[in-house]
């Protein structure tokens, strides 16, 4: 049986700064993707709503005649 001990290496200032920069970039990419997805969702929702309202109006018009 082996007894492994690991010492945690403290990151250097440069490593911390690099991690911070990459994290900020990742957050920007994630937020842009989220916003793009939300915009597409809402556009599709509005399109489907308009189509549904048009179908309902057509059905109501046919019932009146």
MOPAC internal coordinates of N, CA, C and O (Angstrom, degrees):
PM7 1SCF
backbone

  N    0.0000 0     0.00 0     0.00 0    0    0    0
  C    1.4458 1     0.00 0     0.00 0    1    0    0
  C    1.5258 1   107.91 1     0.00 0    2    1    0
  O    1.2310 1   122.15 1   -46.88 1    3    2    1
  N    1.3168 1   113.50 1   133.12 1    3    2    1
  C    1.4588 1   119.03 1  -178.59 1    5    3    2
  C    1.5190 1   110.13 1  -100.81 1    6    5    3
  O    1.2310 1   121.61 1   -35.84 1    7    6    5
  N    1.2660 1   114.52 1   144.16 1    7    6    5
  C    1.4527 1   120.28 1   178.57 1    9    7    6
  C    1.5285 1   107.83 1  -110.45 1   10    9    7
  O    1.2310 1   120.96 1   -78.16 1   11   10    9
  N    1.3233 1   115.76 1   101.84 1   11   10    9
  C    1.4579 1   120.54 1  -179.48 1   13   11   10
  C    1.5200 1   109.45 1   -95.40 1   14   13   11
  O    1.2310 1   121.47 1   -45.27 1   15   14   13
  N    1.2821 1   114.80 1   134.73 1   15   14   13
  C    1.4568 1   119.19 1   171.71 1   17   15   14
  C    1.5276 1   107.22 1  -125.78 1   18   17   15
  O    1.2310 1   121.43 1   -44.66 1   19   18   17
  N    1.2775 1   114.86 1   135.34 1   19   18   17
  C    1.4539 1   120.13 1  -179.65 1   21   19   18
  C    1.5157 1   108.62 1  -119.23 1   22   21   19
  O    1.2310 1   121.85 1   -47.35 1   23   22   21
  N    1.2820 1   114.06 1   132.65 1   23   22   21
  C    1.4492 1   118.49 1   175.12 1   25   23   22
  C    1.5181 1   107.84 1   -97.59 1   26   25   23
  O    1.2310 1   121.22 1   -43.53 1   27   26   25
  N    1.2933 1   115.26 1   136.47 1   27   26   25
  C    1.4541 1   119.57 1   179.63 1   29   27   26
  C    1.5237 1   108.66 1   -79.48 1   30   29   27
  O    1.2310 1   121.64 1   -57.19 1   31   30   29
  N    1.3091 1   114.46 1   122.81 1   31   30   29
  C    1.4615 1   120.22 1   179.85 1   33   31   30
  C    1.5196 1   108.79 1   -83.49 1   34   33   31
  O    1.2310 1   120.30 1   -54.05 1   35   34   33
  N    1.2913 1   117.03 1   125.95 1   35   34   33
  C    1.4560 1   121.45 1   177.82 1   37   35   34
  C    1.5303 1   108.66 1   -76.91 1   38   37   35
  O    1.2310 1   120.79 1   -48.34 1   39   38   37
  N    1.3394 1   116.10 1   131.66 1   39   38   37
  C    1.4693 1   118.39 1  -179.87 1   41   39   38
  C    1.5312 1   111.17 1   -67.63 1   42   41   39
  O    1.2310 1   121.83 1   -32.10 1   43   42   41
  N    1.2888 1   114.10 1   147.90 1   43   42   41
  C    1.4614 1   119.33 1   177.98 1   45   43   42
  C    1.5273 1   109.12 1   -76.99 1   46   45   43
  O    1.2310 1   120.84 1    -9.21 1   47   46   45
  N    1.2925 1   115.99 1   170.79 1   47   46   45
  C    1.4653 1   120.82 1   178.81 1   49   47   46
  C    1.5232 1   109.68 1   -60.74 1   50   49   47
  O    1.2310 1   120.36 1   137.95 1   51   50   49
  N    1.3196 1   116.92 1   -42.05 1   51   50   49
  C    1.4708 1   120.78 1  -179.86 1   53   51   50
  C    1.5276 1   110.68 1   -63.94 1   54   53   51
  O    1.2310 1   120.39 1   140.07 1   55   54   53
  N    1.3318 1   116.85 1   -39.93 1   55   54   53
  C    1.4660 1   119.81 1   178.99 1   57   55   54
  C    1.5306 1   110.74 1   -66.20 1   58   57   55
  O    1.2310 1   120.51 1   139.33 1   59   58   57
  N    1.3203 1   116.63 1   -40.67 1   59   58   57
  C    1.4687 1   119.49 1   177.92 1   61   59   58
  C    1.5232 1   111.50 1   -63.80 1   62   61   59
  O    1.2310 1   120.60 1   137.27 1   63   62   61
  N    1.3184 1   116.45 1   -42.73 1   63   62   61
  C    1.4648 1   120.38 1   178.69 1   65   63   62
  C    1.5320 1   110.97 1   -64.75 1   66   65   63
  O    1.2310 1   120.57 1   139.55 1   67   66   65
  N    1.3248 1   116.52 1   -40.45 1   67   66   65
  C    1.4673 1   120.39 1   178.72 1   69   67   66
  C    1.5219 1   110.26 1   -64.38 1   70   69   67
  O    1.2310 1   120.28 1   135.75 1   71   70   69
  N    1.3268 1   117.07 1   -44.25 1   71   70   69
  C    1.4643 1   120.97 1   178.22 1   73   71   70
  C    1.5233 1   111.00 1   -60.24 1   74   73   71
  O    1.2310 1   121.15 1   137.97 1   75   74   73
  N    1.3220 1   115.41 1   -42.03 1   75   74   73
  C    1.4595 1   120.28 1   179.67 1   77   75   74
  C    1.5283 1   111.09 1   -63.67 1   78   77   75
  O    1.2310 1   120.62 1   136.82 1   79   78   77
  N    1.3327 1   116.42 1   -43.18 1   79   78   77
  C    1.4698 1   120.48 1   179.70 1   81   79   78
  C    1.5204 1   110.95 1   -64.74 1   82   81   79
  O    1.2310 1   120.10 1   136.16 1   83   82   81
  N    1.3396 1   117.41 1   -43.84 1   83   82   81
  C    1.4613 1   120.31 1   179.73 1   85   83   82
  C    1.5218 1   110.97 1   -66.70 1   86   85   83
  O    1.2310 1   120.43 1   142.61 1   87   86   85
  N    1.3232 1   116.78 1   -37.39 1   87   86   85
  C    1.4556 1   119.87 1   179.39 1   89   87   86
  C    1.5254 1   110.21 1   -63.98 1   90   89   87
  O    1.2310 1   120.47 1   136.21 1   91   90   89
  N    1.3282 1   116.71 1   -43.79 1   91   90   89
  C    1.4626 1   120.47 1   178.69 1   93   91   90
  C    1.5252 1   110.96 1   -61.84 1   94   93   91
  O    1.2310 1   120.53 1   139.26 1   95   94   93
  N    1.3301 1   116.59 1   -40.74 1   95   94   93
  C    1.4698 1   120.25 1   178.83 1   97   95   94
  C    1.5252 1   110.27 1   -65.93 1   98   97   95
  O    1.2310 1   120.17 1   138.63 1   99   98   97
  N    1.3254 1   117.27 1   -41.37 1   99   98   97
  C    1.4643 1   120.73 1   179.00 1  101   99   98
  C    1.5217 1   111.37 1   -63.48 1  102  101   99
  O    1.2310 1   120.73 1   140.97 1  103  102  101
  N    1.3199 1   116.21 1   -39.03 1  103  102  101
  C    1.4633 1   120.15 1   178.99 1  105  103  102
  C    1.5244 1   110.05 1   -64.86 1  106  105  103
  O    1.2310 1   120.17 1   137.94 1  107  106  105
  N    1.3297 1   117.28 1   -42.06 1  107  106  105
  C    1.4643 1   120.22 1   179.46 1  109  107  106
  C    1.5293 1   111.05 1   -62.71 1  110  109  107
  O    1.2310 1   120.55 1   137.83 1  111  110  109
  N    1.3263 1   116.55 1   -42.17 1  111  110  109
  C    1.4684 1   120.63 1   178.96 1  113  111  110
  C    1.5234 1   109.97 1   -64.35 1  114  113  111
  O    1.2310 1   120.46 1   135.45 1  115  114  113
  N    1.3208 1   116.73 1   -44.55 1  115  114  113
  C    1.4623 1   120.67 1  -179.03 1  117  115  114
  C    1.5235 1   110.72 1   -63.85 1  118  117  115
  O    1.2310 1   119.85 1   137.91 1  119  118  117
  N    1.3189 1   117.89 1   -42.09 1  119  118  117
  C    1.4605 1   120.60 1   179.93 1  121  119  118
  C    1.5318 1   111.18 1   -67.07 1  122  121  119
  O    1.2310 1   120.45 1   141.09 1  123  122  121
  N    1.3106 1   116.74 1   -38.91 1  123  122  121
  C    1.4627 1   119.81 1   178.20 1  125  123  122
  C    1.5278 1   110.24 1   -63.79 1  126  125  123
  O    1.2310 1   120.55 1   138.17 1  127  126  125
  N    1.3190 1   116.56 1   -41.83 1  127  126  125
  C    1.4634 1   120.64 1   178.54 1  129  127  126
  C    1.5296 1   110.38 1   -64.79 1  130  129  127
  O    1.2310 1   120.44 1   137.49 1  131  130  129
  N    1.3196 1   116.76 1   -42.51 1  131  130  129
  C    1.4600 1   121.12 1   178.77 1  133  131  130
  C    1.5282 1   110.83 1   -61.57 1  134  133  131
  O    1.2310 1   120.60 1   133.64 1  135  134  133
  N    1.3229 1   116.47 1   -46.36 1  135  134  133
  C    1.4610 1   120.31 1  -179.79 1  137  135  134
  C    1.5260 1   111.18 1   -63.66 1  138  137  135
  O    1.2310 1   120.53 1   139.41 1  139  138  137
  N    1.3265 1   116.60 1   -40.59 1  139  138  137
  C    1.4630 1   120.61 1   178.25 1  141  139  138
  C    1.5330 1   110.27 1   -63.49 1  142  141  139
  O    1.2310 1   120.26 1   138.32 1  143  142  141
  N    1.3091 1   117.11 1   -41.68 1  143  142  141
  C    1.4614 1   121.48 1   178.91 1  145  143  142
  C    1.5173 1   110.86 1   -64.83 1  146  145  143
  O    1.2310 1   120.62 1   135.70 1  147  146  145
  N    1.3388 1   116.42 1   -44.30 1  147  146  145
  C    1.4622 1   120.25 1   179.37 1  149  147  146
  C    1.5250 1   111.72 1   -63.14 1  150  149  147
  O    1.2310 1   120.45 1   139.09 1  151  150  149
  N    1.3327 1   116.74 1   -40.91 1  151  150  149
  C    1.4604 1   120.88 1   179.22 1  153  151  150
  C    1.5299 1   110.26 1   -63.07 1  154  153  151
  O    1.2310 1   120.14 1   136.89 1  155  154  153
  N    1.3251 1   117.34 1   -43.11 1  155  154  153
  C    1.4650 1   121.24 1   178.58 1  157  155  154
  C    1.5220 1   110.56 1   -64.77 1  158  157  155
  O    1.2310 1   120.58 1   138.32 1  159  158  157
  N    1.3293 1   116.50 1   -41.68 1  159  158  157
  C    1.4618 1   120.71 1   179.31 1  161  159  158
  C    1.5246 1   110.84 1   -60.81 1  162  161  159
  O    1.2310 1   120.66 1   131.61 1  163  162  161
  N    1.3265 1   116.33 1   -48.39 1  163  162  161
  C    1.4662 1   119.52 1  -178.06 1  165  163  162
  C    1.5297 1   111.64 1   -66.81 1  166  165  163
  O    1.2310 1   119.89 1   143.25 1  167  166  165
  N    1.3181 1   117.81 1   -36.75 1  167  166  165
  C    1.4613 1   120.34 1   177.15 1  169  167  166
  C    1.5289 1   110.11 1   -63.59 1  170  169  167
  O    1.2310 1   120.63 1   136.01 1  171  170  169
  N    1.3116 1   116.40 1   -43.99 1  171  170  169
  C    1.4605 1   120.57 1   179.32 1  173  171  170
  C    1.5273 1   110.23 1   -66.06 1  174  173  171
  O    1.2310 1   120.22 1   140.09 1  175  174  173
  N    1.3189 1   117.18 1   -39.91 1  175  174  173
  C    1.4605 1   121.47 1   178.84 1  177  175  174
  C    1.5281 1   110.28 1   -61.33 1  178  177  175
  O    1.2310 1   120.24 1   134.78 1  179  178  177
  N    1.3119 1   117.15 1   -45.22 1  179  178  177
  C    1.4643 1   121.03 1   179.43 1  181  179  178
  C    1.5266 1   111.18 1   -64.56 1  182  181  179
  O    1.2310 1   120.18 1   140.23 1  183  182  181
  N    1.3280 1   117.27 1   -39.77 1  183  182  181
  C    1.4676 1   120.70 1   178.47 1  185  183  182
  C    1.5222 1   110.63 1   -62.59 1  186  185  183
  O    1.2310 1   120.78 1   133.25 1  187  186  185
  N    1.3413 1   116.11 1   -46.75 1  187  186  185
  C    1.4627 1   119.90 1  -179.86 1  189  187  186
  C    1.5269 1   111.37 1   -65.31 1  190  189  187
  O    1.2310 1   120.28 1   143.11 1  191  190  189
  N    1.3224 1   117.07 1   -36.89 1  191  190  189
  C    1.4609 1   120.86 1   177.92 1  193  191  190
  C    1.5213 1   110.28 1   -63.65 1  194  193  191
  O    1.2310 1   120.57 1   136.09 1  195  194  193
  N    1.3346 1   116.51 1   -43.91 1  195  194  193
  C    1.4634 1   120.18 1   178.97 1  197  195  194
  C    1.5312 1   110.84 1   -63.11 1  198  197  195
  O    1.2310 1   120.37 1   138.87 1  199  198  197
  N    1.3207 1   116.89 1   -41.13 1  199  198  197
  C    1.4676 1   119.97 1   178.61 1  201  199  198
  C    1.5243 1   110.67 1   -64.38 1  202  201  199
  O    1.2310 1   120.05 1   138.48 1  203  202  201
  N    1.3374 1   117.51 1   -41.52 1  203  202  201
  C    1.4634 1   121.06 1   179.47 1  205  203  202
  C    1.5253 1   110.78 1   -64.42 1  206  205  203
  O    1.2310 1   120.41 1   135.64 1  207  206  205
  N    1.3213 1   116.83 1   -44.36 1  207  206  205
  C    1.4630 1   119.88 1   179.52 1  209  207  206
  C    1.5215 1   111.00 1   -63.71 1  210  209  207
  O    1.2310 1   120.29 1   142.98 1  211  210  209
  N    1.3266 1   117.06 1   -37.02 1  211  210  209
  C    1.4654 1   120.50 1   177.92 1  213  211  210
  C    1.5290 1   110.46 1   -65.77 1  214  213  211
  O    1.2310 1   120.17 1   138.38 1  215  214  213
  N    1.3295 1   117.28 1   -41.62 1  215  214  213
  C    1.4706 1   120.50 1   178.11 1  217  215  214
  C    1.5156 1   110.84 1   -64.10 1  218  217  215
  O    1.2310 1   120.71 1   137.27 1  219  218  217
  N    1.3429 1   116.25 1   -42.73 1  219  218  217
  C    1.4646 1   119.63 1   179.62 1  221  219  218
  C    1.5215 1   111.49 1   -65.67 1  222  221  219
  O    1.2310 1   120.19 1   140.61 1  223  222  221
  N    1.3240 1   117.25 1   -39.39 1  223  222  221
  C    1.4645 1   120.42 1   178.30 1  225  223  222
  C    1.5292 1   110.12 1   -65.33 1  226  225  223
  O    1.2310 1   120.72 1   139.23 1  227  226  225
  N    1.3118 1   116.23 1   -40.77 1  227  226  225
  C    1.4730 1   120.31 1   178.25 1  229  227  226
  C    1.5199 1   110.55 1   -63.87 1  230  229  227
  O    1.2310 1   120.35 1   137.05 1  231  230  229
  N    1.3211 1   116.93 1   -42.95 1  231  230  229
  C    1.4632 1   120.81 1   178.86 1  233  231  230
  C    1.5241 1   110.58 1   -64.26 1  234  233  231
  O    1.2310 1   120.02 1   138.72 1  235  234  233
  N    1.3213 1   117.57 1   -41.28 1  235  234  233
  C    1.4613 1   120.58 1   178.27 1  237  235  234
  C    1.5275 1   110.85 1   -65.52 1  238  237  235
  O    1.2310 1   120.32 1   141.24 1  239  238  237
  N    1.3228 1   116.99 1   -38.76 1  239  238  237
  C    1.4599 1   121.23 1   178.39 1  241  239  238
  C    1.5127 1   110.63 1   -63.68 1  242  241  239
  O    1.2310 1   120.37 1   139.03 1  243  242  241
  N    1.3355 1   116.90 1   -40.97 1  243  242  241
  C    1.4793 1   120.73 1   179.90 1  245  243  242
  C    1.5193 1   111.47 1   -67.36 1  246  245  243
  O    1.2310 1   120.07 1   146.27 1  247  246  245
  N    1.3422 1   117.48 1   -33.73 1  247  246  245
  C    1.4648 1   120.23 1   178.84 1  249  247  246
  C    1.5259 1   111.65 1   -68.69 1  250  249  247
  O    1.2310 1   120.21 1   147.90 1  251  250  249
  N    1.3349 1   117.20 1   -32.10 1  251  250  249
  C    1.4571 1   120.89 1  -179.19 1  253  251  250
  C    1.5069 1   112.10 1   -73.11 1  254  253  251
  O    1.2310 1   119.42 1   154.72 1  255  254  253
  N    1.3140 1   118.72 1   -25.28 1  255  254  253
  C    1.4813 1   120.04 1  -178.03 1  257  255  254
  C    1.4831 1   113.14 1   -92.33 1  258  257  255
  O    1.2310 1   120.10 1   180.00 1  259  258  257

